Amino acid sequence: MIDTLGLIFISIGLGLNIIGCLGLVRLPDVYNRLQSGVKCVTVGTSNILLGALLMEGFNSIGMKILVCTVFLIFTAPVAAHALMRGARRCGVKMCKESMVDQYEE
């Protein structure tokens, strides 16, 4: 039962990672790409790690998986914010279809 639940979480995580990769290819500018990539990959990779934790159990490897998951959840959005802020400061413009630019004011 636990192995099946772990495989379900891993499958959901892989699906979300694929959606994040498609967002990197399909979206028009760096800001949209970063948002899509980081959001899907953070949740997707967390699901994969959670599935691995369920399959492995709470031993030394499971604790390492748990630490990696917490580290990923806290650092990926911060890194994306730093990249977006750096792109904004370097003058990278938003795509024409973007409706609101609150930093332009």
DRENMILUM-947239 format. One line per field, with one value per residue: y negated, x negated, z negated of N, C-alpha, C, O in turn; residue number from 1. Coordinates in steps of 0.001 Angstrom, whole numbers, m for minus. Layout:
BEGIN
n_north = Y_... .
n_east = X_... .
n_up = Z_... .
ca_north = Y_... .
ca_east = X_... .
ca_up = Z_... .
c_north = Y_... .
c_east = X_... .
c_up = Z_... .
o_north = Y_... .
o_east = X_... .
o_up = Z_... .
pos = NUM_... .
This chain:
BEGIN
n_north = 1207_m1281_m1516_m1749_m4170_m5819_m5585_m6828_m9489_m10046_m9830_m11963_m14063_m13862_m14468_m17149_m18293_m17958_m19641_m22060_m22181_m22438_m24956_m26490_m26428_m27385_m29875_m33517_m35446_m36126_m36447_m35181_m32612_m31938_m31973_m29914_m27741_m27518_m27256_m24898_m23020_m23110_m22149_m19760_m18367_m18202_m16478_m14176_m13652_m13249_m10940_m9192_m9218_m7964_m5437_m4648_m4946_m5966_m6098_m6555_m7425_m8314_m10511_m12206_m12682_m14093_m16393_m17451_m18029_m20047_m21986_m22493_m23550_m25954_m27327_m27455_m29299_m31678_m31897_m32177_m34625_m36293_m36034_m37109_m39719_m40576_m40431_m42399_m44690_m44798_m45650_m44053_m43717_m43247_m41026_m42076_m41347_m41355_m42534_m44095_m46087_m46684_m47688_m49597_m52121 .
n_east = m818_m1876_m3997_m2606_m1258_m3489_m4453_m2355_m2605_m5124_m4542_m2706_m4419_m6289_m4611_m3949_m6498_m6974_m4992_m6013_m8379_m7303_m6171_m8481_m9291_m7111_m6106_m6134_m8072_m10902_m10025_m7501_m8327_m10090_m8334_m6517_m8259_m9568_m7435_m6048_m8143_m9107_m6902_m6497_m8973_m9051_m6894_m7933_m10083_m8651_m7247_m9421_m10253_m8070_m8296_m10807_m10870_m11174_m14067_m17645_m18126_m15586_m15328_m17250_m16071_m13829_m15047_m16174_m13839_m12631_m14645_m14560_m11950_m12160_m14315_m14066_m11928_m13049_m15413_m14308_m13012_m15219_m16441_m14435_m14321_m16903_m16805_m14929_m16243_m18306_m17037_m15366_m12582_m9020_m6753_m4645_m2015_m1586_343_191_m2233_m3631_m6007_m6874_m5968 .
n_up = 0_m864_921_3331_2908_2742_5373_6690_5771_6871_9602_9912_9298_11403_13554_12950_13145_15870_16907_15941_17446_20018_19709_19565_22195_23678_22681_22901_21835_19627_17001_16794_17497_15420_13236_13877_14173_11647_9836_10663_10706_8094_6572_7945_7696_4938_4518_5737_4037_1667_2342_2616_m31_m1272_m146_m1004_m3796_m7284_m7856_m7923_m5298_m4580_m6301_m5228_m2751_m3627_m4710_m2367_m950_m2526_m2320_450_741_m648_594_3444_4278_3286_4756_7330_7028_6657_9168_10836_9854_10449_13240_13712_12769_14589_16810_18387_20327_19929_21672_24417_24024_21316_18635_16251_14727_11979_11033_12758_12186 .
ca_north = 0_m2458_m1620_m2255_m5593_m6469_m5664_m7835_m10793_m10204_m10082_m13334_m14946_m13852_m15219_m18582_m18704_m18062_m20878_m23158_m22245_m23003_m26380_m27127_m26512_m28047_m31202_m34527_m36211_m35533_m36489_m34096_m31339_m31656_m31650_m28592_m26734_m27340_m26776_m23497_m22160_m23002_m21241_m18458_m17703_m17880_m15262_m13052_m13357_m12683_m9553_m8427_m9085_m6937_m4136_m4309_m4875_m6971_m5711_m7632_m7941_m9060_m11809_m13031_m13095_m15116_m17620_m17983_m18588_m21326_m22902_m22858_m24389_m27288_m28021_m27653_m30580_m32787_m31992_m32725_m36044_m36976_m36073_m38072_m41068_m40887_m40695_m43699_m45746_m44866_m46269_m43096_m44155_m42242_m40869_m43058_m40862_m41516_m43555_m44968_m46191_m47564_m48286_m50661_m53414 .
ca_east = 0_m2739_m4745_m1678_m1068_m4742_m4484_m1369_m3227_m6198_m3904_m2183_m5581_m6819_m3673_m4126_m7786_m6803_m4241_m6964_m9278_m6538_m6059_m9752_m9388_m5975_m5746_m6780_m9215_m11669_m9260_m6520_m9045_m10580_m7211_m6021_m9275_m9826_m6234_m5790_m9260_m9167_m5846_m6726_m10105_m8645_m6083_m8826_m10808_m7698_m7032_m10620_m10223_m7088_m8808_m12017_m10580_m11830_m15401_m18613_m17900_m14338_m15575_m17960_m15053_m13016_m15853_m16262_m12531_m12477_m15603_m14038_m10758_m12536_m15313_m13703_m11247_m13971_m16290_m13531_m12809_m16486_m16625_m13483_m14732_m18087_m16378_m14240_m17257_m19115_m16233_m14638_m11184_m7963_m6172_m3601_m723_m1458_1343_m137_m3626_m3580_m7313_m7144_m5543 .
ca_up = 0_m953_2175_4341_2629_3137_6837_7098_5560_7850_10911_9890_9367_12768_14392_12687_13714_17325_17142_15734_18611_21128_19438_19927_23648_24307_22189_23734_21327_18536_15763_16859_17512_14081_12363_14225_13886_10217_9150_10992_10349_6633_6121_8563_7067_3572_4596_6014_2808_721_2767_2252_m1490_m1603_273_m1759_m5222_m8115_m8308_m7665_m3943_m4632_m6942_m4233_m1780_m4283_m4775_m1004_m596_m3223_m1704_1768_593_m1106_1409_4852_4504_3015_5917_8443_6759_6926_10623_11400_9465_11243_14615_13702_12617_15815_17855_19211_20422_19972_23007_24721_23557_19867_18348_15127_14334_10813_10769_13720_11624 .
c_north = m1265_m2632_m2155_m3740_m6388_m6616_m6686_m9236_m11053_m10502_m11498_m14331_m14997_m14623_m16724_m19099_m18838_m19326_m22093_m23302_m22804_m24510_m27126_m27322_m27430_m29486_m32285_m35233_m35555_m35479_m35366_m32736_m30971_m31277_m30238_m27510_m26472_m26776_m25289_m22586_m22038_m22017_m19842_m17700_m17362_m16629_m14033_m12660_m12762_m11222_m8666_m8210_m8000_m5545_m3693_m4134_m5919_m6423_m6838_m8226_m8770_m10431_m12753_m13533_m14212_m16447_m18257_m18622_m19950_m22372_m23394_m23812_m25811_m28030_m28294_m28956_m31789_m32985_m32575_m34215_m36832_m37077_m37080_m39502_m41512_m41194_m42055_m44845_m45886_m45411_m45302_m43472_m42964_m42125_m41861_m42647_m41020_m42712_m44554_m44906_m47165_m48231_m49435_m52039_m54095 .
c_east = m857_m3533_m3854_m1431_m2320_m4851_m3488_m1957_m4343_m5622_m3341_m3327_m6193_m5918_m3815_m5460_m7707_m6027_m5148_m7930_m8566_m6351_m7333_m9877_m8313_m5723_m6638_m8001_m9811_m10869_m8221_m7199_m9548_m9440_m6710_m7017_m9451_m8615_m6009_m6921_m9396_m8129_m6069_m7865_m9803_m7776_m6934_m9587_m9886_m7387_m8219_m10682_m9229_m7594_m10007_m11748_m11389_m13125_m16368_m18437_m16620_m14505_m16326_m16999_m14198_m13759_m15974_m14949_m12324_m13411_m15100_m12856_m11129_m13468_m14889_m12933_m12148_m14918_m15552_m13285_m14082_m16747_m15688_m13878_m15981_m17749_m15712_m15242_m18144_m18320_m15528_m13159_m10239_m7436_m5026_m2236_m538_m562_886_m1635_m3693_m4911_m7642_m6846_m6653 .
c_up = 0_339_3297_4154_3007_4644_7363_6923_6565_9232_10991_10002_10752_13722_14197_13225_15233_17681_16958_16898_19835_20951_19786_21429_24232_23885_22806_23147_20089_17243_15710_16814_16125_13142_12628_13839_12411_9498_9419_10535_8833_6126_6688_7910_5612_3540_4869_4755_1742_1064_2430_741_m1915_m1251_m570_m3246_m5987_m8712_m7976_m6271_m3897_m5271_m6000_m3162_m2360_m4377_m3389_m567_m1243_m2618_m353_1659_182_m144_2846_5078_4254_4197_7124_8254_7048_8428_11279_11067_10231_12690_14707_13616_13842_17000_18780_19174_20380_21395_23185_24181_22048_19559_17303_14870_13187_10518_11709_13148_10870 .
o_north = m2200_m3755_m2938_m4491_m7498_m7653_m7340_m10078_m12173_m11340_m12163_m15328_m16068_m15345_m17484_m20228_m19741_m20008_m23051_m24418_m23560_m25257_m28265_m28280_m28170_m30257_m32003_m35594_m34564_m34540_m34686_m31812_m29819_m30353_m29461_m26492_m25320_m25906_m24515_m21492_m20974_m21137_m18849_m16514_m16334_m15808_m12968_m11477_m11871_m10377_m7522_m7152_m7210_m4585_m2502_m3263_m6656_m6303_m7972_m9436_m9813_m11404_m13956_m14676_m15174_m17505_m19478_m19647_m20896_m23520_m24582_m24783_m26769_m29258_m29292_m29678_m32808_m34119_m33383_m34983_m37920_m38107_m37820_m40392_m42675_m42097_m42782_m45852_m46964_m45610_m45697_m43537_m41842_m43014_m42412_m43501_m40834_m43776_m45747_m43830_m48371_m49245_m50172_m53028_m55188 .
o_east = m603_m3724_m4315_m1397_m2220_m5292_m3746_m1829_m4483_m6159_m3478_m3221_m6577_m6400_m3803_m5535_m8313_m6364_m5064_m8265_m9157_m6369_m7280_m10503_m8579_m5171_m7772_m8901_m9292_m11030_m8087_m6704_m9440_m9577_m6504_m6652_m9478_m8756_m5800_m6670_m9761_m8451_m5856_m7732_m10259_m7907_m6690_m9719_m10294_m7280_m8047_m11111_m9516_m7344_m10194_m12339_m12185_m13253_m15937_m18590_m16579_m13892_m16065_m17101_m13878_m13173_m15883_m14954_m11892_m13012_m15203_m12774_m10487_m13412_m15323_m13268_m12023_m15192_m16117_m13344_m14024_m17226_m16095_m13776_m16102_m18325_m15912_m15103_m18676_m18878_m15123_m12558_m10595_m7647_m4509_m1392_573_m704_1156_m2229_m3804_m4946_m8600_m7428_m6458 .
o_up = 760_806_4127_5129_3530_5140_8374_7812_7057_9956_12018_10717_11222_14595_15165_13710_15810_18648_17726_17296_20606_21929_20249_21883_25178_24670_23192_23905_19576_16463_14693_16168_15707_12340_11696_13251_11978_8639_8486_10028_8334_5328_5992_7605_5112_2632_4301_4444_998_175_2008_279_m2814_m1980_m816_m3885_m5405_m9931_m7768_m6100_m3246_m4831_m5980_m2717_m1662_m4151_m3260_115_m585_m2425_m47_2411_613_m76_3421_6017_4934_4592_7861_9215_7621_8904_12175_11911_10614_13297_15680_14311_14109_18080_19874_18101_20740_22220_22213_23910_21550_20162_17439_14804_13411_9820_11472_13595_10339 .
pos = 1_2_3_4_5_6_7_8_9_10_11_12_13_14_15_16_17_18_19_20_21_22_23_24_25_26_27_28_29_30_31_32_33_34_35_36_37_38_39_40_41_42_43_44_45_46_47_48_49_50_51_52_53_54_55_56_57_58_59_60_61_62_63_64_65_66_67_68_69_70_71_72_73_74_75_76_77_78_79_80_81_82_83_84_85_86_87_88_89_90_91_92_93_94_95_96_97_98_99_100_101_102_103_104_105 .
